[in-house]
């Protein structure tokens, strides 16, 4: 009887140990930056398996992955990227860029002061205006959280024709108004 209780206790302990190790969070060991430098051009931003969007910062106007280690400048965040292939999106891309201040120039490029990349999450803080941008995704949508410094204007540039020949530019001036420009 004593042997049976010991055997049942040992079996239960073994099953609990197996169950707890199966629930381990192994995503913490994934490094999204592997293959992103050099000629790999691997996409570093968040995405869902088989998801429709792959948002990431665009550091130059040409790489499909969007991200480059140098230069540390960001021209905006577009919604669709690919890893390691050539050619751009045929029908353009939608680019957004948070900024602060007057829209006195078309280029709102900012430099990354900090950057945090994890599986399913991207975050950067811009050096010039201290705006923090965080990105994650759902199956068919990108989620952005943009944190502006206190007492600064909150502006968002939207370029629905990024990477497209016929450029159009939209800017959210206030929550209730949208300014549109057609570029030549």
C-alpha positions as CSV (number, residue, x, y, z in Angstrom):
1,X,0.0,0.0,0.0
2,X,2.8,2.4,0.9
3,X,4.6,1.4,-2.3
4,X,1.4,2.1,-4.4
5,X,1.1,5.6,-2.8
6,X,4.7,6.3,-3.6
7,X,4.3,5.1,-7.2
8,X,1.1,7.2,-7.7
9,X,2.9,10.3,-6.3
10,X,5.9,9.7,-8.5
11,X,3.7,9.3,-11.6
12,X,1.7,12.4,-10.8
13,X,5.0,14.4,-10.3
14,X,6.3,13.2,-13.6
15,X,3.1,14.2,-15.4
16,X,3.1,17.6,-13.9
17,X,6.8,18.1,-14.8
18,X,6.0,17.2,-18.4
19,X,3.0,19.5,-18.6
20,X,4.9,22.5,-17.1
21,X,7.8,22.1,-19.5
22,X,5.4,21.9,-22.5
23,X,4.0,25.3,-21.5
24,X,7.3,27.1,-21.6
25,X,7.5,30.3,-23.5
26,X,10.2,29.7,-26.1
27,X,9.4,32.8,-28.1
28,X,11.8,34.7,-25.9
29,X,14.7,32.9,-27.7
30,X,13.7,34.1,-31.2
31,X,15.9,36.9,-32.6
32,X,14.0,38.8,-35.4
33,X,17.3,40.6,-36.3
34,X,19.0,37.4,-37.7
35,X,19.5,37.9,-41.4
36,X,18.5,41.5,-41.5
37,X,22.0,43.0,-42.2
38,X,24.1,42.5,-45.3
39,X,22.4,41.0,-48.4
40,X,19.8,39.1,-46.4
41,X,17.3,41.9,-46.1
42,X,15.1,39.9,-43.7
43,X,12.0,41.7,-42.5
44,X,12.3,42.5,-38.8
45,X,8.8,43.9,-38.0
46,X,5.9,42.1,-36.3
47,X,3.6,39.8,-38.2
48,X,1.2,37.0,-37.7
49,X,1.7,33.6,-39.3
50,X,-0.1,33.8,-42.8
51,X,-1.0,37.4,-41.9
52,X,-1.8,40.1,-44.5
53,X,0.3,42.9,-43.1
54,X,4.0,43.2,-42.2
55,X,4.6,46.7,-40.8
56,X,8.1,47.9,-40.4
57,X,10.2,51.1,-40.4
58,X,11.4,52.2,-43.8
59,X,15.0,53.4,-43.6
60,X,15.5,53.9,-47.3
61,X,13.3,54.1,-50.3
62,X,14.5,50.8,-51.9
63,X,14.8,47.7,-49.7
64,X,11.7,45.6,-49.5
65,X,12.4,44.6,-45.9
66,X,12.2,48.3,-44.9
67,X,14.8,48.2,-42.2
68,X,18.5,48.8,-42.4
69,X,21.0,49.2,-39.5
70,X,22.6,52.2,-41.1
71,X,21.7,54.9,-41.6
72,X,19.6,55.2,-38.5
73,X,17.0,57.5,-40.2
74,X,13.4,56.4,-40.7
75,X,11.3,57.9,-43.5
76,X,8.1,56.3,-42.1
77,X,6.4,53.0,-41.4
78,X,4.8,51.1,-44.3
79,X,2.4,48.2,-44.0
80,X,3.7,45.5,-46.4
81,X,7.2,44.2,-46.5
82,X,8.9,41.0,-47.8
83,X,12.1,39.3,-46.8
84,X,15.0,39.0,-49.1
85,X,13.3,39.4,-52.5
86,X,13.9,41.9,-55.2
87,X,11.3,44.4,-56.7
88,X,8.9,46.7,-54.9
89,X,5.2,46.5,-54.3
90,X,3.6,47.1,-57.7
91,X,0.6,49.0,-56.4
92,X,2.4,51.0,-53.8
93,X,2.4,50.9,-50.0
94,X,0.7,52.9,-47.3
95,X,3.3,54.8,-45.3
96,X,2.6,56.7,-42.0
97,X,5.0,58.9,-40.1
98,X,4.3,60.6,-36.8
99,X,5.9,64.0,-36.3
100,X,5.6,67.2,-34.3
101,X,5.5,70.7,-35.6
102,X,4.5,72.5,-38.8
103,X,4.2,70.7,-42.1
104,X,6.8,73.0,-43.7
105,X,8.5,70.2,-45.7
106,X,7.3,67.0,-47.3
107,X,10.1,64.8,-45.8
108,X,9.5,64.1,-42.1
109,X,12.5,61.8,-41.8
110,X,13.7,61.3,-38.2
111,X,16.6,59.4,-36.6
112,X,16.2,56.4,-34.3
113,X,17.6,57.1,-30.8
114,X,16.4,53.8,-29.4
115,X,15.1,50.6,-31.0
116,X,13.5,47.5,-29.4
117,X,12.7,44.5,-31.6
118,X,11.0,41.3,-30.3
119,X,9.0,38.6,-31.9
120,X,5.6,40.3,-32.7
121,X,6.7,43.7,-31.5
122,X,8.7,46.7,-32.8
123,X,9.4,50.0,-30.9
124,X,11.5,53.0,-31.7
125,X,12.0,56.5,-30.2
126,X,13.0,59.3,-32.5
127,X,16.0,61.5,-31.5
128,X,14.7,64.8,-32.9
129,X,11.2,64.9,-31.3
130,X,11.2,62.1,-28.7
131,X,8.2,60.5,-30.4
132,X,7.8,56.8,-29.4
133,X,6.2,54.4,-32.0
134,X,5.2,50.9,-31.1
135,X,3.9,48.3,-33.6
136,X,2.3,44.9,-33.4
137,X,-0.1,43.1,-35.7
138,X,-3.3,41.1,-36.0
139,X,-4.1,38.7,-38.8
140,X,-5.3,41.5,-41.2
141,X,-4.3,44.8,-39.5
142,X,-1.3,46.7,-38.0
143,X,-1.7,48.2,-34.6
144,X,0.3,51.4,-33.8
145,X,0.7,53.1,-30.4
146,X,2.3,56.5,-30.9
147,X,3.3,58.4,-27.8
148,X,4.1,62.1,-28.3
149,X,5.9,64.2,-25.7
150,X,3.7,66.4,-23.5
151,X,3.0,69.9,-24.8
152,X,4.0,69.1,-28.4
153,X,1.8,69.1,-31.4
154,X,0.6,65.6,-32.5
155,X,0.8,65.2,-36.3
156,X,0.6,62.1,-38.5
157,X,1.7,62.0,-42.2
158,X,-0.1,59.4,-44.3
159,X,1.2,58.6,-47.7
160,X,-1.1,56.1,-49.5
161,X,1.1,56.0,-52.6
162,X,4.5,55.3,-51.1
163,X,6.6,53.3,-53.5
164,X,4.2,54.2,-56.4
165,X,4.7,56.4,-59.4
166,X,1.5,58.5,-59.0
167,X,2.2,60.0,-55.5
168,X,-0.5,61.3,-53.3
169,X,-0.1,62.6,-49.8
170,X,-2.6,62.9,-46.9
171,X,-2.0,64.6,-43.6
172,X,-4.1,64.4,-40.5
173,X,-4.0,68.1,-39.4
174,X,-6.5,67.8,-36.5
175,X,-8.7,64.8,-35.5
176,X,-11.5,66.3,-37.6
177,X,-9.7,67.4,-40.8
178,X,-7.6,65.7,-43.5
179,X,-5.4,67.6,-45.9
180,X,-4.6,66.0,-49.3
181,X,-1.9,67.0,-51.8
182,X,-1.2,65.5,-55.2
183,X,2.6,65.5,-55.9
184,X,3.9,65.9,-59.4
